[in-house]
Amino acid sequence: MARSTGTVKWFNESKGFGFIASEAGQDVFVHYSAISGSGFKTLAEGQRVEFDVKPGQKGPQAENVTGL
């Protein structure tokens, strides 16, 4: 599966989720558990990321999220 790239629209650290605007034009849900790496997992608004997309309960969901 090809990896997607996009920009973090927003991420709520206290709730542990947010959305990524993918280059394909869709908003993709992201949960903190999908962020690769160790330690405190968070994303910054405007951060460029690479990720896989899978079907979620309410639409596309990111997994294996890494910063660029």
N, CA, C and O atoms as a Tinker XYZ file with bonds, in Angstrom:
   272  protein
     1  N      0.848000   -1.188000    0.000000    73     2
     2  CA     0.000000    0.000000    0.000000    64     1     3
     3  C      0.888000    1.244000    0.000000    63     2     4     5
     4  O      1.867000    1.324000    0.741000    81     3
     5  N      0.531000    2.197000   -0.833000    73     3     6
     6  CA     1.308000    3.435000   -0.901000    64     5     7
     7  C      1.032000    4.288000    0.328000    63     6     8     9
     8  O     -0.095000    4.356000    0.818000    81     7
     9  N      2.069000    4.929000    0.809000    73     7    10
    10  CA     1.926000    5.825000    1.959000    64     9    11
    11  C      1.340000    7.152000    1.475000    63    10    12    13
    12  O      1.614000    7.597000    0.360000    81    11
    13  N      0.539000    7.766000    2.323000    73    11    14
    14  CA    -0.034000    9.080000    2.030000    64    13    15
    15  C      0.737000   10.137000    2.797000    63    14    16    17
    16  O      1.367000    9.838000    3.812000    81    15
    17  N      0.692000   11.364000    2.320000    73    15    18
    18  CA     1.294000   12.481000    3.037000    64    17    19
    19  C      0.232000   13.552000    3.239000    63    18    20    21
    20  O     -0.758000   13.618000    2.510000    81    19
    21  N      0.463000   14.386000    4.244000    73    19    22
    22  CA    -0.478000   15.455000    4.522000    64    21    23
    23  C      0.039000   16.372000    5.608000    63    22    24    25
    24  O      1.189000   16.272000    6.034000    81    23
    25  N     -0.832000   17.270000    6.050000    73    23    26
    26  CA    -0.505000   18.265000    7.067000    64    25    27
    27  C     -1.521000   18.154000    8.200000    63    26    28    29
    28  O     -2.721000   18.024000    7.958000    81    27
    29  N     -1.035000   18.207000    9.431000    73    27    30
    30  CA    -1.919000   18.132000   10.591000    64    29    31
    31  C     -2.791000   19.385000   10.637000    63    30    32    33
    32  O     -2.272000   20.499000   10.703000    81    31
    33  N     -4.115000   19.210000   10.603000    73    31    34
    34  CA    -5.055000   20.338000   10.711000    64    33    35
    35  C     -5.138000   20.780000   12.165000    63    34    36    37
    36  O     -5.011000   21.964000   12.479000    81    35
    37  N     -5.356000   19.804000   13.051000    73    35    38
    38  CA    -5.371000   20.069000   14.492000    64    37    39
    39  C     -5.216000   18.748000   15.227000    63    38    40    41
    40  O     -5.540000   17.686000   14.694000    81    39
    41  N     -4.715000   18.824000   16.456000    73    39    42
    42  CA    -4.553000   17.645000   17.303000    64    41    43
    43  C     -4.761000   18.066000   18.746000    63    42    44    45
    44  O     -4.072000   18.961000   19.236000    81    43
    45  N     -5.703000   17.433000   19.433000    73    43    46
    46  CA    -6.019000   17.739000   20.823000    64    45    47
    47  C     -5.250000   16.768000   21.716000    63    46    48    49
    48  O     -5.593000   15.588000   21.796000    81    47
    49  N     -4.202000   17.269000   22.392000    73    47    50
    50  CA    -3.367000   16.400000   23.227000    64    49    51
    51  C     -4.150000   15.781000   24.372000    63    50    52    53
    52  O     -3.926000   14.619000   24.710000    81    51
    53  N     -5.067000   16.533000   24.976000    73    51    54
    54  CA    -5.793000   16.007000   26.135000    64    53    55
    55  C     -6.783000   14.908000   25.742000    63    54    56    57
    56  O     -7.044000   13.997000   26.528000    81    55
    57  N     -7.329000   14.995000   24.533000    73    55    58
    58  CA    -8.256000   13.955000   24.071000    64    57    59
    59  C     -7.552000   12.878000   23.248000    63    58    60    61
    60  O     -8.083000   11.781000   23.076000    81    59
    61  N     -6.360000   13.190000   22.742000    73    59    62
    62  CA    -5.562000   12.189000   22.038000    64    61    63
    63  C     -5.964000   11.913000   20.603000    63    62    64    65
    64  O     -5.704000   10.827000   20.086000    81    63
    65  N     -6.600000   12.890000   19.946000    73    63    66
    66  CA    -6.939000   12.689000   18.543000    64    65    67
    67  C     -6.981000   14.011000   17.798000    63    66    68    69
    68  O     -6.952000   15.083000   18.402000    81    67
    69  N     -7.051000   13.920000   16.470000    73    67    70
    70  CA    -7.139000   15.099000   15.626000    64    69    71
    71  C     -7.385000   14.694000   14.188000    63    70    72    73
    72  O     -7.847000   13.587000   13.911000    81    71
    73  N     -7.069000   15.609000   13.268000    73    71    74
    74  CA    -7.277000   15.345000   11.851000    64    73    75
    75  C     -6.075000   15.799000   11.031000    63    74    76    77
    76  O     -5.412000   16.787000   11.350000    81    75
    77  N     -5.817000   15.047000    9.968000    73    75    78
    78  CA    -4.766000   15.352000    8.998000    64    77    79
    79  C     -5.451000   15.702000    7.680000    63    78    80    81
    80  O     -6.367000   14.999000    7.253000    81    79
    81  N     -5.016000   16.782000    7.035000    73    79    82
    82  CA    -5.483000   17.114000    5.685000    64    81    83
    83  C     -4.545000   16.407000    4.716000    63    82    84    85
    84  O     -3.391000   16.810000    4.565000    81    83
    85  N     -5.025000   15.363000    4.063000    73    83    86
    86  CA    -4.167000   14.604000    3.156000    64    85    87
    87  C     -3.994000   15.355000    1.846000    63    86    88    89
    88  O     -4.825000   16.185000    1.480000    81    87
    89  N     -2.900000   15.055000    1.141000    73    87    90
    90  CA    -2.663000   15.687000   -0.154000    64    89    91
    91  C     -3.696000   15.242000   -1.179000    63    90    92    93
    92  O     -3.862000   15.889000   -2.214000    81    91
    93  N     -4.400000   14.129000   -0.897000    73    91    94
    94  CA    -5.456000   13.644000   -1.788000    64    93    95
    95  C     -6.738000   14.457000   -1.624000    63    94    96    97
    96  O     -7.694000   14.270000   -2.376000    81    95
    97  N     -6.759000   15.365000   -0.635000    73    95    98
    98  CA    -7.893000   16.259000   -0.472000    64    97    99
    99  C     -8.906000   15.857000    0.583000    63    98   100   101
   100  O     -9.900000   16.556000    0.779000    81    99
   101  N     -8.673000   14.744000    1.267000    73    99   102
   102  CA    -9.628000   14.332000    2.296000    64   101   103
   103  C     -9.061000   14.551000    3.689000    63   102   104   105
   104  O     -7.846000   14.526000    3.889000    81   103
   105  N     -9.954000   14.764000    4.651000    73   103   106
   106  CA    -9.544000   14.851000    6.048000    64   105   107
   107  C     -9.508000   13.441000    6.617000    63   106   108   109
   108  O    -10.442000   12.661000    6.431000    81   107
   109  N     -8.419000   13.122000    7.316000    73   107   110
   110  CA    -8.217000   11.781000    7.848000    64   109   111
   111  C     -8.100000   11.863000    9.364000    63   110   112   113
   112  O     -7.288000   12.628000    9.885000    81   111
   113  N     -8.908000   11.080000   10.073000    73   111   114
   114  CA    -8.880000   11.019000   11.534000    64   113   115
   115  C     -7.563000   10.393000   11.985000    63   114   116   117
   116  O     -7.078000    9.448000   11.364000    81   115
   117  N     -6.984000   10.921000   13.066000    73   115   118
   118  CA    -5.765000   10.324000   13.631000    64   117   119
   119  C     -5.906000   10.243000   15.148000    63   118   120   121
   120  O     -6.272000   11.215000   15.808000    81   119
   121  N     -5.607000    9.056000   15.686000    73   119   122
   122  CA    -5.622000    8.806000   17.132000    64   121   123
   123  C     -4.174000    8.691000   17.581000    63   122   124   125
   124  O     -3.319000    8.239000   16.820000    81   123
   125  N     -3.892000    9.105000   18.833000    73   123   126
   126  CA    -2.502000    9.086000   19.309000    64   125   127
   127  C     -1.872000    7.700000   19.204000    63   126   128   129
   128  O     -0.660000    7.597000   19.016000    81   127
   129  N     -2.660000    6.638000   19.321000    73   127   130
   130  CA    -2.110000    5.278000   19.255000    64   129   131
   131  C     -1.570000    4.939000   17.865000    63   130   132   133
   132  O     -0.833000    3.965000   17.717000    81   131
   133  N     -1.924000    5.730000   16.839000    73   131   134
   134  CA    -1.456000    5.492000   15.473000    64   133   135
   135  C     -0.139000    6.204000   15.173000    63   134   136   137
   136  O      0.423000    6.035000   14.091000    81   135
   137  N      0.360000    7.005000   16.131000    73   135   138
   138  CA     1.602000    7.749000   15.923000    64   137   139
   139  C      2.784000    6.852000   16.247000    63   138   140   141
   140  O      2.870000    6.308000   17.348000    81   139
   141  N      3.702000    6.693000   15.288000    73   139   142
   142  CA     4.888000    5.863000   15.496000    64   141   143
   143  C      5.888000    6.590000   16.371000    63   142   144   145
   144  O      5.992000    7.816000   16.332000    81   143
   145  N      6.628000    5.819000   17.166000    73   143   146
   146  CA     7.653000    6.405000   18.023000    64   145   147
   147  C      7.423000    6.043000   19.473000    63   146   148   149
   148  O      6.447000    5.376000   19.818000    81   147
   149  N      8.338000    6.492000   20.316000    73   147   150
   150  CA     8.223000    6.208000   21.740000    64   149   151
   151  C      8.027000    7.509000   22.501000    63   150   152   153
   152  O      8.210000    8.595000   21.951000    81   151
   153  N      7.656000    7.393000   23.762000    73   151   154
   154  CA     7.436000    8.584000   24.573000    64   153   155
   155  C      6.053000    9.159000   24.341000    63   154   156   157
   156  O      5.151000    8.466000   23.871000    81   155
   157  N      5.890000   10.446000   24.676000    73   155   158
   158  CA     4.594000   11.120000   24.554000    64   157   159
   159  C      4.269000   11.317000   23.083000    63   158   160   161
   160  O      5.030000   11.961000   22.361000    81   159
   161  N      3.165000   10.778000   22.637000    73   159   162
   162  CA     2.791000   10.827000   21.222000    64   161   163
   163  C      1.831000   11.983000   20.973000    63   162   164   165
   164  O      0.706000   11.996000   21.471000    81   163
   165  N      2.298000   12.951000   20.193000    73   163   166
   166  CA     1.464000   14.100000   19.847000    64   165   167
   167  C      1.867000   14.609000   18.470000    63   166   168   169
   168  O      2.915000   14.236000   17.942000    81   167
   169  N      1.036000   15.453000   17.898000    73   167   170
   170  CA     1.301000   16.090000   16.610000    64   169   171
   171  C      1.044000   17.580000   16.752000    63   170   172   173
   172  O      0.206000   18.002000   17.549000    81   171
   173  N      1.773000   18.378000   15.971000    73   171   174
   174  CA     1.619000   19.833000   16.015000    64   173   175
   175  C      0.832000   20.302000   14.794000    63   174   176   177
   176  O      0.996000   19.766000   13.698000    81   175
   177  N     -0.014000   21.295000   14.987000    73   175   178
   178  CA    -0.758000   21.882000   13.877000    64   177   179
   179  C      0.228000   22.361000   12.822000    63   178   180   181
   180  O      1.203000   23.039000   13.144000    81   179
   181  N     -0.022000   22.010000   11.560000    73   179   182
   182  CA     0.851000   22.404000   10.465000    64   181   183
   183  C      2.001000   21.446000   10.209000    63   182   184   185
   184  O      2.737000   21.617000    9.237000    81   183
   185  N      2.173000   20.437000   11.064000    73   183   186
   186  CA     3.262000   19.464000   10.900000    64   185   187
   187  C      2.997000   18.583000    9.685000    63   186   188   189
   188  O      1.872000   18.127000    9.479000    81   187
   189  N      4.042000   18.341000    8.871000    73   187   190
   190  CA     3.939000   17.446000    7.715000    64   189   191
   191  C      4.147000   16.022000    8.196000    63   190   192   193
   192  O      5.076000   15.748000    8.955000    81   191
   193  N      3.287000   15.117000    7.757000    73   191   194
   194  CA     3.347000   13.729000    8.190000    64   193   195
   195  C      3.137000   12.778000    7.021000    63   194   196   197
   196  O      2.611000   13.150000    5.972000    81   195
   197  N      3.568000   11.536000    7.238000    73   195   198
   198  CA     3.356000   10.450000    6.288000    64   197   199
   199  C      2.589000    9.372000    7.041000    63   198   200   201
   200  O      2.834000    9.159000    8.229000    81   199
   201  N      1.667000    8.689000    6.372000    73   199   202
   202  CA     0.802000    7.743000    7.075000    64   201   203
   203  C      0.141000    6.775000    6.102000    63   202   204   205
   204  O      0.112000    7.009000    4.894000    81   203
   205  N     -0.390000    5.684000    6.651000    73   203   206
   206  CA    -1.227000    4.751000    5.906000    64   205   207
   207  C     -2.677000    5.102000    6.225000    63   206   208   209
   208  O     -2.968000    5.623000    7.302000    81   207
   209  N     -3.577000    4.823000    5.302000    73   207   210
   210  CA    -5.000000    5.089000    5.526000    64   209   211
   211  C     -5.744000    3.758000    5.566000    63   210   212   213
   212  O     -5.549000    2.896000    4.709000    81   211
   213  N     -6.599000    3.605000    6.576000    73   211   214
   214  CA    -7.465000    2.431000    6.660000    64   213   215
   215  C     -8.891000    2.917000    6.901000    63   214   216   217
   216  O     -9.089000    4.035000    7.378000    81   215
   217  N     -9.880000    2.096000    6.580000    73   215   218
   218  CA   -11.260000    2.494000    6.855000    64   217   219
   219  C    -11.513000    2.507000    8.362000    63   218   220   221
   220  O    -11.174000    1.549000    9.057000    81   219
   221  N    -12.101000    3.578000    8.862000    73   219   222
   222  CA   -12.444000    3.678000   10.274000    64   221   223
   223  C    -13.950000    3.617000   10.454000    63   222   224   225
   224  O    -14.688000    3.483000    9.478000    81   223
   225  N    -14.408000    3.716000   11.690000    73   223   226
   226  CA   -15.844000    3.644000   11.968000    64   225   227
   227  C    -16.608000    4.800000   11.332000    63   226   228   229
   228  O    -17.765000    4.639000   10.941000    81   227
   229  N    -15.968000    5.967000   11.226000    73   227   230
   230  CA   -16.664000    7.149000   10.702000    64   229   231
   231  C    -15.960000    7.753000    9.496000    63   230   232   233
   232  O    -16.148000    8.933000    9.198000    81   231
   233  N    -15.151000    6.957000    8.797000    73   231   234
   234  CA   -14.439000    7.462000    7.636000    64   233   235
   235  C    -12.983000    7.054000    7.666000    63   234   236   237
   236  O    -12.594000    6.203000    8.466000    81   235
   237  N    -12.162000    7.654000    6.798000    73   235   238
   238  CA   -10.756000    7.267000    6.729000    64   237   239
   239  C    -10.011000    7.573000    8.025000    63   238   240   241
   240  O    -10.235000    8.601000    8.664000    81   239
   241  N     -9.117000    6.649000    8.396000    73   239   242
   242  CA    -8.352000    6.779000    9.635000    64   241   243
   243  C     -6.880000    6.521000    9.342000    63   242   244   245
   244  O     -6.539000    5.598000    8.603000    81   243
   245  N     -6.008000    7.344000    9.927000    73   243   246
   246  CA    -4.566000    7.203000    9.717000    64   245   247
   247  C     -3.990000    6.155000   10.659000    63   246   248   249
   248  O     -4.467000    5.980000   11.781000    81   247
   249  N     -2.956000    5.459000   10.186000    73   247   250
   250  CA    -2.187000    4.565000   11.041000    64   249   251
   251  C     -0.729000    4.643000   10.624000    63   250   252   253
   252  O     -0.424000    5.099000    9.522000    81   251
   253  N      0.170000    4.205000   11.487000    73   251   254
   254  CA     1.617000    4.265000   11.232000    64   253   255
   255  C      2.061000    5.677000   10.845000    63   254   256   257
   256  O      2.764000    5.861000    9.851000    81   255
   257  N      1.648000    6.669000   11.634000    73   255   258
   258  CA     1.927000    8.079000   11.344000    64   257   259
   259  C      3.356000    8.428000   11.752000    63   258   260   261
   260  O      3.766000    8.161000   12.882000    81   259
   261  N      4.111000    9.025000   10.832000    73   259   262
   262  CA     5.472000    9.482000   11.115000    64   261   263
   263  C      5.636000   10.910000   10.606000    63   262   264   265
   264  O      5.018000   11.298000    9.615000    81   263
   265  N      6.472000   11.687000   11.288000    73   263   266
   266  CA     6.758000   13.049000   10.864000    64   265   267
   267  C      7.693000   13.067000    9.675000    63   266   268   269
   268  O      8.466000   12.130000    9.473000    81   267
   269  N      7.628000   14.128000    8.886000    73   267   270
   270  CA     8.529000   14.301000    7.735000    64   269   271
   271  C      9.537000   15.388000    8.026000    63   270   272
   272  O     10.383000   15.686000    7.183000    81   271
